Amino acid sequence: MLLTILNTLCRRQQRRSQRINLVSLSWIPQPQLAATVDRILDTPTLDHRQLQWDRPEVPTAAGLLQARGAHIVSIKPRGEHFASADPHARQIYALSRFGLTLPHGRRKGFWTKLLRGRMRGVAVKAHYLAGKTLLLGAYYDDCNNYYHFWADVMADLWFARQAGLDLTQVSQFLLPYSGCRWQQDILQRCGIALTKVVPLSQSSHLQCAELVLPLRAKGSYRTPVWLNRALRELSDFQPAKTAQRRLYIARLDANKRKLQNEAQIIALLQQHQFEIISCSTLSVIEQQQLFSQAAVVIAPHGAALTNLLWCAPGTRILEFVPEGHHNPGFRDLATLGKLDYAVLQSGKVSPQSEELWLDLQPLQRYLQQL
């Protein structure tokens, strides 16, 4: 509702001025950065079944919302929530200085949760952040997802810069951050000093002298059309000169969506000169260079496929998409990168099991055509 009001005011204002001020809020729309990869036809799978991608509706407004005296409240996920085991995971609520819920992320209903007692662990007295604070990412609750750190957190940095924010004037960057090595590497490659990072898990209640919220399509269901270009530019990515390697990205060390017959898959792929890769053992720059050297990438759905960002145009991609999890995020990255994308669905071993099983016959046919 707030964005609807602000956008309406912008349309009524003279063209020479794009900024709208409303009490302690300022809205700078960026309609040129709002487009997402929506028009993707249903993808035929290698076993001739039709896969229909999930495309839930998400907010489509794009711009910077600046709020003086705004509050950030963070609570830990609980119960069966997928991120509840992550000690740094947080559900984030942004409020204006007068208690108006600001349109950020997926979390709504702050006052309802407060009345139901979900905010009992939140500090009454806020920790104050002076200067200008830029909130990055925090769309999902988890803190250690490689895809969302690139596509939500770091893409917000590029977006804010494109929208005219002078990053040298930012006093601190507020973001989901656990301090793991790959997060440090990404931040430093993208120009953020670690001394300016404030983890969202550091305090349950913050008040910012000036808070800047990048508002745009986030997550993996509606991908901005500029995402690949932005992250390559932001990280100063230098592609390899040749792309000839065949890669299989294994999930042997994954905690979820494991393939029960992955050993058989690996044996088959090794017959076709595929290297078996575990991205968790590689640095950020090693992952970037590895994927930029690939002619073929085969992988189960997982965050390691974020590295499709670095593939050369024309690289052949085969994604094993799990039954009931038709997330188009990596399909979108392939589209933006002009990659030759195909999909093979993996089914559940049983209705009660989380393990998956892949039919090897269509995979064998695919390999014979390489």
MOLINJO-V896108 format. One record per helix or strand of 3 or more residues. SS is the DSSP state (hx for helix, st for strand). FROM is the first residue (numbers start at 1). LEN is the number of residues. Records with the same first field share a line. If there is no record, write none. Layout:
SS = FROM-LEN  FROM-LEN
This chain:
hx = 2-11  31-3  110-6  146-17  167-3  181-9  194-3  200-3  227-8  262-9  279-3  284-9  303-8  329-8  360-9
st = 19-4  25-5  63-13  91-5  127-10  172-4  197-3  205-11  245-5  275-3  294-7  316-7  340-9
